[in-house]
Structures are given as structure tokens and as C-alpha cells.
Amino acid sequence: MKWYRFRQNNSEGRHKEPAHDVFIEAPNDCYANAIAIYYELYFDGCHNGIDCKCCGDRWFKASPRDAYDWEVIKNHIAWNRPNLKDDNNLPLVAFAALGKELVFSVQDVEKNAQS
């Protein structure tokens, strides 16, 4: 199982919940995209009139190139950002393990995996 990274573009000059970057555990990118919608990420925001056309879409669908192994995320992507928030108190990173609630630190993902 891989983790798919969804990077948020700050359309209209601000980020929105749940976090700047969202990682979703899924068997493939299509499944990850479906789970992302559950967590209120959306795609084609400019086309649907949600996002600013000059800034671009806020979220983009995951593709196979967005897949990471957990160890890579834990050791190289998210290790230096646990529970950190931006100036507007928005988390920098969020994780959705398959079948688990959204959490905001590597430590919480690993704790949930044990339960």
C-alpha cells in the first residue's frame, strides 16, 4: 500500500483545511482520489468556479508519481513538520491511513497503526 501526496496550491492567496499537504494511504491513485473527496479535497476548482482562474486549481488529482512508501514520508518528507501550523493555525500536513481518521503527525499515524 502506498501513500499519495496531495499538495495544496494557495489559490486566492490562502490555504484551506485540512492542511497544506495531505497524504492518503490507498492501493492506487484512483482510490486515493476518491478518499480525498471524502476529506473535502476537490478537483477542477477553476472549471467549477470555486478557485481563482489566475491562481489555478487548489487541489490536483493524484497520479502514480505522487505515491510514496511510508518510510520515505516518515524520514524525508514529514519528519520535520510534526504538528506544525502556519500563521493562520492551519496544519502543514495531514494523514489519512486507510480506514482511519485524519491525523496531523507521523506519530499519530504510527499509533493508529498499532490499534
MODELLER restraints for C-alpha pairs under 7 A, 6 or more apart:
rsr = mdl.restraints
at = mdl.atoms
rsr.add(forms.Gaussian(group=physical.xy_distance, feature=features.Distance(at['CA:1:A'], at['CA:25:A']), mean=6.74, stdev=0.5))
rsr.add(forms.Gaussian(group=physical.xy_distance, feature=features.Distance(at['CA:1:A'], at['CA:26:A']), mean=5.92, stdev=0.5))
rsr.add(forms.Gaussian(group=physical.xy_distance, feature=features.Distance(at['CA:1:A'], at['CA:27:A']), mean=5.04, stdev=0.5))
rsr.add(forms.Gaussian(group=physical.xy_distance, feature=features.Distance(at['CA:2:A'], at['CA:25:A']), mean=5.71, stdev=0.5))
rsr.add(forms.Gaussian(group=physical.xy_distance, feature=features.Distance(at['CA:2:A'], at['CA:26:A']), mean=5.86, stdev=0.5))
rsr.add(forms.Gaussian(group=physical.xy_distance, feature=features.Distance(at['CA:2:A'], at['CA:27:A']), mean=6.26, stdev=0.5))
rsr.add(forms.Gaussian(group=physical.xy_distance, feature=features.Distance(at['CA:2:A'], at['CA:67:A']), mean=5.76, stdev=0.5))
rsr.add(forms.Gaussian(group=physical.xy_distance, feature=features.Distance(at['CA:2:A'], at['CA:68:A']), mean=5.62, stdev=0.5))
rsr.add(forms.Gaussian(group=physical.xy_distance, feature=features.Distance(at['CA:2:A'], at['CA:69:A']), mean=5.41, stdev=0.5))
rsr.add(forms.Gaussian(group=physical.xy_distance, feature=features.Distance(at['CA:3:A'], at['CA:23:A']), mean=5.91, stdev=0.5))
rsr.add(forms.Gaussian(group=physical.xy_distance, feature=features.Distance(at['CA:3:A'], at['CA:24:A']), mean=5.26, stdev=0.5))
rsr.add(forms.Gaussian(group=physical.xy_distance, feature=features.Distance(at['CA:3:A'], at['CA:25:A']), mean=4.26, stdev=0.5))
rsr.add(forms.Gaussian(group=physical.xy_distance, feature=features.Distance(at['CA:3:A'], at['CA:26:A']), mean=6.26, stdev=0.5))
rsr.add(forms.Gaussian(group=physical.xy_distance, feature=features.Distance(at['CA:3:A'], at['CA:67:A']), mean=5.44, stdev=0.5))
rsr.add(forms.Gaussian(group=physical.xy_distance, feature=features.Distance(at['CA:3:A'], at['CA:68:A']), mean=5.12, stdev=0.5))
rsr.add(forms.Gaussian(group=physical.xy_distance, feature=features.Distance(at['CA:3:A'], at['CA:69:A']), mean=6.17, stdev=0.5))
rsr.add(forms.Gaussian(group=physical.xy_distance, feature=features.Distance(at['CA:3:A'], at['CA:70:A']), mean=6.57, stdev=0.5))
rsr.add(forms.Gaussian(group=physical.xy_distance, feature=features.Distance(at['CA:4:A'], at['CA:23:A']), mean=5.30, stdev=0.5))
rsr.add(forms.Gaussian(group=physical.xy_distance, feature=features.Distance(at['CA:4:A'], at['CA:24:A']), mean=5.12, stdev=0.5))
rsr.add(forms.Gaussian(group=physical.xy_distance, feature=features.Distance(at['CA:4:A'], at['CA:25:A']), mean=6.27, stdev=0.5))
rsr.add(forms.Gaussian(group=physical.xy_distance, feature=features.Distance(at['CA:4:A'], at['CA:29:A']), mean=6.94, stdev=0.5))
rsr.add(forms.Gaussian(group=physical.xy_distance, feature=features.Distance(at['CA:4:A'], at['CA:32:A']), mean=6.59, stdev=0.5))
rsr.add(forms.Gaussian(group=physical.xy_distance, feature=features.Distance(at['CA:4:A'], at['CA:62:A']), mean=6.55, stdev=0.5))
rsr.add(forms.Gaussian(group=physical.xy_distance, feature=features.Distance(at['CA:4:A'], at['CA:66:A']), mean=5.29, stdev=0.5))
rsr.add(forms.Gaussian(group=physical.xy_distance, feature=features.Distance(at['CA:4:A'], at['CA:67:A']), mean=4.56, stdev=0.5))
rsr.add(forms.Gaussian(group=physical.xy_distance, feature=features.Distance(at['CA:4:A'], at['CA:68:A']), mean=6.29, stdev=0.5))
rsr.add(forms.Gaussian(group=physical.xy_distance, feature=features.Distance(at['CA:5:A'], at['CA:21:A']), mean=6.86, stdev=0.5))
rsr.add(forms.Gaussian(group=physical.xy_distance, feature=features.Distance(at['CA:5:A'], at['CA:22:A']), mean=5.84, stdev=0.5))
rsr.add(forms.Gaussian(group=physical.xy_distance, feature=features.Distance(at['CA:5:A'], at['CA:23:A']), mean=4.55, stdev=0.5))
rsr.add(forms.Gaussian(group=physical.xy_distance, feature=features.Distance(at['CA:5:A'], at['CA:24:A']), mean=6.66, stdev=0.5))
rsr.add(forms.Gaussian(group=physical.xy_distance, feature=features.Distance(at['CA:5:A'], at['CA:62:A']), mean=6.99, stdev=0.5))
rsr.add(forms.Gaussian(group=physical.xy_distance, feature=features.Distance(at['CA:5:A'], at['CA:66:A']), mean=5.45, stdev=0.5))
rsr.add(forms.Gaussian(group=physical.xy_distance, feature=features.Distance(at['CA:5:A'], at['CA:67:A']), mean=6.69, stdev=0.5))
rsr.add(forms.Gaussian(group=physical.xy_distance, feature=features.Distance(at['CA:6:A'], at['CA:21:A']), mean=5.67, stdev=0.5))
rsr.add(forms.Gaussian(group=physical.xy_distance, feature=features.Distance(at['CA:6:A'], at['CA:22:A']), mean=5.09, stdev=0.5))
rsr.add(forms.Gaussian(group=physical.xy_distance, feature=features.Distance(at['CA:6:A'], at['CA:23:A']), mean=6.20, stdev=0.5))
rsr.add(forms.Gaussian(group=physical.xy_distance, feature=features.Distance(at['CA:6:A'], at['CA:59:A']), mean=6.95, stdev=0.5))
rsr.add(forms.Gaussian(group=physical.xy_distance, feature=features.Distance(at['CA:6:A'], at['CA:60:A']), mean=6.95, stdev=0.5))
rsr.add(forms.Gaussian(group=physical.xy_distance, feature=features.Distance(at['CA:6:A'], at['CA:62:A']), mean=6.51, stdev=0.5))
rsr.add(forms.Gaussian(group=physical.xy_distance, feature=features.Distance(at['CA:7:A'], at['CA:20:A']), mean=6.46, stdev=0.5))
rsr.add(forms.Gaussian(group=physical.xy_distance, feature=features.Distance(at['CA:7:A'], at['CA:21:A']), mean=4.71, stdev=0.5))
rsr.add(forms.Gaussian(group=physical.xy_distance, feature=features.Distance(at['CA:7:A'], at['CA:22:A']), mean=6.66, stdev=0.5))
rsr.add(forms.Gaussian(group=physical.xy_distance, feature=features.Distance(at['CA:7:A'], at['CA:59:A']), mean=6.69, stdev=0.5))
rsr.add(forms.Gaussian(group=physical.xy_distance, feature=features.Distance(at['CA:8:A'], at['CA:20:A']), mean=5.35, stdev=0.5))
rsr.add(forms.Gaussian(group=physical.xy_distance, feature=features.Distance(at['CA:8:A'], at['CA:21:A']), mean=5.99, stdev=0.5))
rsr.add(forms.Gaussian(group=physical.xy_distance, feature=features.Distance(at['CA:8:A'], at['CA:58:A']), mean=5.54, stdev=0.5))
rsr.add(forms.Gaussian(group=physical.xy_distance, feature=features.Distance(at['CA:8:A'], at['CA:59:A']), mean=5.35, stdev=0.5))
rsr.add(forms.Gaussian(group=physical.xy_distance, feature=features.Distance(at['CA:9:A'], at['CA:57:A']), mean=6.84, stdev=0.5))
rsr.add(forms.Gaussian(group=physical.xy_distance, feature=features.Distance(at['CA:9:A'], at['CA:58:A']), mean=4.60, stdev=0.5))
rsr.add(forms.Gaussian(group=physical.xy_distance, feature=features.Distance(at['CA:9:A'], at['CA:59:A']), mean=6.42, stdev=0.5))
rsr.add(forms.Gaussian(group=physical.xy_distance, feature=features.Distance(at['CA:10:A'], at['CA:58:A']), mean=6.21, stdev=0.5))
rsr.add(forms.Gaussian(group=physical.xy_distance, feature=features.Distance(at['CA:11:A'], at['CA:51:A']), mean=6.25, stdev=0.5))
rsr.add(forms.Gaussian(group=physical.xy_distance, feature=features.Distance(at['CA:11:A'], at['CA:52:A']), mean=6.17, stdev=0.5))
rsr.add(forms.Gaussian(group=physical.xy_distance, feature=features.Distance(at['CA:11:A'], at['CA:55:A']), mean=5.12, stdev=0.5))
rsr.add(forms.Gaussian(group=physical.xy_distance, feature=features.Distance(at['CA:11:A'], at['CA:56:A']), mean=6.17, stdev=0.5))
rsr.add(forms.Gaussian(group=physical.xy_distance, feature=features.Distance(at['CA:11:A'], at['CA:57:A']), mean=6.63, stdev=0.5))
rsr.add(forms.Gaussian(group=physical.xy_distance, feature=features.Distance(at['CA:11:A'], at['CA:58:A']), mean=5.44, stdev=0.5))
rsr.add(forms.Gaussian(group=physical.xy_distance, feature=features.Distance(at['CA:12:A'], at['CA:52:A']), mean=6.04, stdev=0.5))
rsr.add(forms.Gaussian(group=physical.xy_distance, feature=features.Distance(at['CA:12:A'], at['CA:55:A']), mean=6.35, stdev=0.5))
rsr.add(forms.Gaussian(group=physical.xy_distance, feature=features.Distance(at['CA:17:A'], at['CA:90:A']), mean=6.71, stdev=0.5))
rsr.add(forms.Gaussian(group=physical.xy_distance, feature=features.Distance(at['CA:18:A'], at['CA:94:A']), mean=6.95, stdev=0.5))
rsr.add(forms.Gaussian(group=physical.xy_distance, feature=features.Distance(at['CA:19:A'], at['CA:90:A']), mean=6.01, stdev=0.5))
rsr.add(forms.Gaussian(group=physical.xy_distance, feature=features.Distance(at['CA:19:A'], at['CA:91:A']), mean=4.81, stdev=0.5))
rsr.add(forms.Gaussian(group=physical.xy_distance, feature=features.Distance(at['CA:19:A'], at['CA:92:A']), mean=5.21, stdev=0.5))
rsr.add(forms.Gaussian(group=physical.xy_distance, feature=features.Distance(at['CA:19:A'], at['CA:93:A']), mean=5.28, stdev=0.5))
rsr.add(forms.Gaussian(group=physical.xy_distance, feature=features.Distance(at['CA:19:A'], at['CA:94:A']), mean=5.79, stdev=0.5))
rsr.add(forms.Gaussian(group=physical.xy_distance, feature=features.Distance(at['CA:20:A'], at['CA:91:A']), mean=6.70, stdev=0.5))
rsr.add(forms.Gaussian(group=physical.xy_distance, feature=features.Distance(at['CA:20:A'], at['CA:92:A']), mean=4.79, stdev=0.5))
rsr.add(forms.Gaussian(group=physical.xy_distance, feature=features.Distance(at['CA:20:A'], at['CA:93:A']), mean=5.83, stdev=0.5))
rsr.add(forms.Gaussian(group=physical.xy_distance, feature=features.Distance(at['CA:21:A'], at['CA:92:A']), mean=6.19, stdev=0.5))
rsr.add(forms.Gaussian(group=physical.xy_distance, feature=features.Distance(at['CA:21:A'], at['CA:93:A']), mean=4.79, stdev=0.5))
rsr.add(forms.Gaussian(group=physical.xy_distance, feature=features.Distance(at['CA:21:A'], at['CA:94:A']), mean=6.40, stdev=0.5))
rsr.add(forms.Gaussian(group=physical.xy_distance, feature=features.Distance(at['CA:22:A'], at['CA:93:A']), mean=5.76, stdev=0.5))
rsr.add(forms.Gaussian(group=physical.xy_distance, feature=features.Distance(at['CA:22:A'], at['CA:94:A']), mean=4.79, stdev=0.5))
rsr.add(forms.Gaussian(group=physical.xy_distance, feature=features.Distance(at['CA:22:A'], at['CA:95:A']), mean=5.79, stdev=0.5))
rsr.add(forms.Gaussian(group=physical.xy_distance, feature=features.Distance(at['CA:23:A'], at['CA:94:A']), mean=6.26, stdev=0.5))
rsr.add(forms.Gaussian(group=physical.xy_distance, feature=features.Distance(at['CA:23:A'], at['CA:95:A']), mean=4.79, stdev=0.5))
rsr.add(forms.Gaussian(group=physical.xy_distance, feature=features.Distance(at['CA:23:A'], at['CA:96:A']), mean=6.23, stdev=0.5))
rsr.add(forms.Gaussian(group=physical.xy_distance, feature=features.Distance(at['CA:24:A'], at['CA:32:A']), mean=6.05, stdev=0.5))
rsr.add(forms.Gaussian(group=physical.xy_distance, feature=features.Distance(at['CA:24:A'], at['CA:95:A']), mean=5.94, stdev=0.5))
rsr.add(forms.Gaussian(group=physical.xy_distance, feature=features.Distance(at['CA:24:A'], at['CA:96:A']), mean=4.76, stdev=0.5))
rsr.add(forms.Gaussian(group=physical.xy_distance, feature=features.Distance(at['CA:24:A'], at['CA:97:A']), mean=6.08, stdev=0.5))
rsr.add(forms.Gaussian(group=physical.xy_distance, feature=features.Distance(at['CA:25:A'], at['CA:32:A']), mean=6.84, stdev=0.5))
rsr.add(forms.Gaussian(group=physical.xy_distance, feature=features.Distance(at['CA:25:A'], at['CA:96:A']), mean=6.21, stdev=0.5))
rsr.add(forms.Gaussian(group=physical.xy_distance, feature=features.Distance(at['CA:25:A'], at['CA:97:A']), mean=4.92, stdev=0.5))
rsr.add(forms.Gaussian(group=physical.xy_distance, feature=features.Distance(at['CA:25:A'], at['CA:98:A']), mean=5.33, stdev=0.5))
rsr.add(forms.Gaussian(group=physical.xy_distance, feature=features.Distance(at['CA:26:A'], at['CA:32:A']), mean=5.27, stdev=0.5))
rsr.add(forms.Gaussian(group=physical.xy_distance, feature=features.Distance(at['CA:26:A'], at['CA:98:A']), mean=6.32, stdev=0.5))
rsr.add(forms.Gaussian(group=physical.xy_distance, feature=features.Distance(at['CA:29:A'], at['CA:62:A']), mean=5.52, stdev=0.5))
rsr.add(forms.Gaussian(group=physical.xy_distance, feature=features.Distance(at['CA:29:A'], at['CA:63:A']), mean=5.33, stdev=0.5))
rsr.add(forms.Gaussian(group=physical.xy_distance, feature=features.Distance(at['CA:29:A'], at['CA:64:A']), mean=5.94, stdev=0.5))
rsr.add(forms.Gaussian(group=physical.xy_distance, feature=features.Distance(at['CA:33:A'], at['CA:61:A']), mean=5.95, stdev=0.5))
rsr.add(forms.Gaussian(group=physical.xy_distance, feature=features.Distance(at['CA:33:A'], at['CA:62:A']), mean=6.15, stdev=0.5))
rsr.add(forms.Gaussian(group=physical.xy_distance, feature=features.Distance(at['CA:41:A'], at['CA:59:A']), mean=6.65, stdev=0.5))
rsr.add(forms.Gaussian(group=physical.xy_distance, feature=features.Distance(at['CA:42:A'], at['CA:59:A']), mean=6.12, stdev=0.5))
rsr.add(forms.Gaussian(group=physical.xy_distance, feature=features.Distance(at['CA:43:A'], at['CA:59:A']), mean=5.54, stdev=0.5))
rsr.add(forms.Gaussian(group=physical.xy_distance, feature=features.Distance(at['CA:43:A'], at['CA:60:A']), mean=5.67, stdev=0.5))
rsr.add(forms.Gaussian(group=physical.xy_distance, feature=features.Distance(at['CA:43:A'], at['CA:61:A']), mean=6.47, stdev=0.5))
rsr.add(forms.Gaussian(group=physical.xy_distance, feature=features.Distance(at['CA:44:A'], at['CA:57:A']), mean=6.19, stdev=0.5))
rsr.add(forms.Gaussian(group=physical.xy_distance, feature=features.Distance(at['CA:45:A'], at['CA:51:A']), mean=4.87, stdev=0.5))
rsr.add(forms.Gaussian(group=physical.xy_distance, feature=features.Distance(at['CA:45:A'], at['CA:57:A']), mean=5.17, stdev=0.5))
rsr.add(forms.Gaussian(group=physical.xy_distance, feature=features.Distance(at['CA:45:A'], at['CA:58:A']), mean=6.64, stdev=0.5))
rsr.add(forms.Gaussian(group=physical.xy_distance, feature=features.Distance(at['CA:46:A'], at['CA:52:A']), mean=6.06, stdev=0.5))
rsr.add(forms.Gaussian(group=physical.xy_distance, feature=features.Distance(at['CA:46:A'], at['CA:53:A']), mean=5.39, stdev=0.5))
rsr.add(forms.Gaussian(group=physical.xy_distance, feature=features.Distance(at['CA:46:A'], at['CA:56:A']), mean=6.37, stdev=0.5))
rsr.add(forms.Gaussian(group=physical.xy_distance, feature=features.Distance(at['CA:46:A'], at['CA:57:A']), mean=5.51, stdev=0.5))
rsr.add(forms.Gaussian(group=physical.xy_distance, feature=features.Distance(at['CA:51:A'], at['CA:57:A']), mean=5.82, stdev=0.5))
rsr.add(forms.Gaussian(group=physical.xy_distance, feature=features.Distance(at['CA:51:A'], at['CA:58:A']), mean=6.62, stdev=0.5))
rsr.add(forms.Gaussian(group=physical.xy_distance, feature=features.Distance(at['CA:74:A'], at['CA:106:A']), mean=6.37, stdev=0.5))
rsr.add(forms.Gaussian(group=physical.xy_distance, feature=features.Distance(at['CA:82:A'], at['CA:105:A']), mean=4.84, stdev=0.5))
rsr.add(forms.Gaussian(group=physical.xy_distance, feature=features.Distance(at['CA:82:A'], at['CA:106:A']), mean=6.55, stdev=0.5))
rsr.add(forms.Gaussian(group=physical.xy_distance, feature=features.Distance(at['CA:83:A'], at['CA:91:A']), mean=6.70, stdev=0.5))
rsr.add(forms.Gaussian(group=physical.xy_distance, feature=features.Distance(at['CA:83:A'], at['CA:104:A']), mean=5.88, stdev=0.5))
rsr.add(forms.Gaussian(group=physical.xy_distance, feature=features.Distance(at['CA:83:A'], at['CA:105:A']), mean=5.55, stdev=0.5))
rsr.add(forms.Gaussian(group=physical.xy_distance, feature=features.Distance(at['CA:84:A'], at['CA:91:A']), mean=5.91, stdev=0.5))
rsr.add(forms.Gaussian(group=physical.xy_distance, feature=features.Distance(at['CA:84:A'], at['CA:92:A']), mean=5.94, stdev=0.5))
rsr.add(forms.Gaussian(group=physical.xy_distance, feature=features.Distance(at['CA:85:A'], at['CA:91:A']), mean=4.23, stdev=0.5))
rsr.add(forms.Gaussian(group=physical.xy_distance, feature=features.Distance(at['CA:85:A'], at['CA:92:A']), mean=5.36, stdev=0.5))
rsr.add(forms.Gaussian(group=physical.xy_distance, feature=features.Distance(at['CA:86:A'], at['CA:92:A']), mean=6.56, stdev=0.5))
rsr.add(forms.Gaussian(group=physical.xy_distance, feature=features.Distance(at['CA:93:A'], at['CA:104:A']), mean=6.00, stdev=0.5))
rsr.add(forms.Gaussian(group=physical.xy_distance, feature=features.Distance(at['CA:94:A'], at['CA:102:A']), mean=6.61, stdev=0.5))
rsr.add(forms.Gaussian(group=physical.xy_distance, feature=features.Distance(at['CA:94:A'], at['CA:103:A']), mean=5.66, stdev=0.5))
rsr.add(forms.Gaussian(group=physical.xy_distance, feature=features.Distance(at['CA:94:A'], at['CA:104:A']), mean=4.41, stdev=0.5))
rsr.add(forms.Gaussian(group=physical.xy_distance, feature=features.Distance(at['CA:94:A'], at['CA:105:A']), mean=6.84, stdev=0.5))
rsr.add(forms.Gaussian(group=physical.xy_distance, feature=features.Distance(at['CA:95:A'], at['CA:102:A']), mean=5.58, stdev=0.5))
rsr.add(forms.Gaussian(group=physical.xy_distance, feature=features.Distance(at['CA:95:A'], at['CA:103:A']), mean=5.30, stdev=0.5))
rsr.add(forms.Gaussian(group=physical.xy_distance, feature=features.Distance(at['CA:95:A'], at['CA:104:A']), mean=6.04, stdev=0.5))
rsr.add(forms.Gaussian(group=physical.xy_distance, feature=features.Distance(at['CA:96:A'], at['CA:102:A']), mean=4.70, stdev=0.5))
rsr.add(forms.Gaussian(group=physical.xy_distance, feature=features.Distance(at['CA:96:A'], at['CA:103:A']), mean=6.60, stdev=0.5))
rsr.add(forms.Gaussian(group=physical.xy_distance, feature=features.Distance(at['CA:103:A'], at['CA:109:A']), mean=6.77, stdev=0.5))
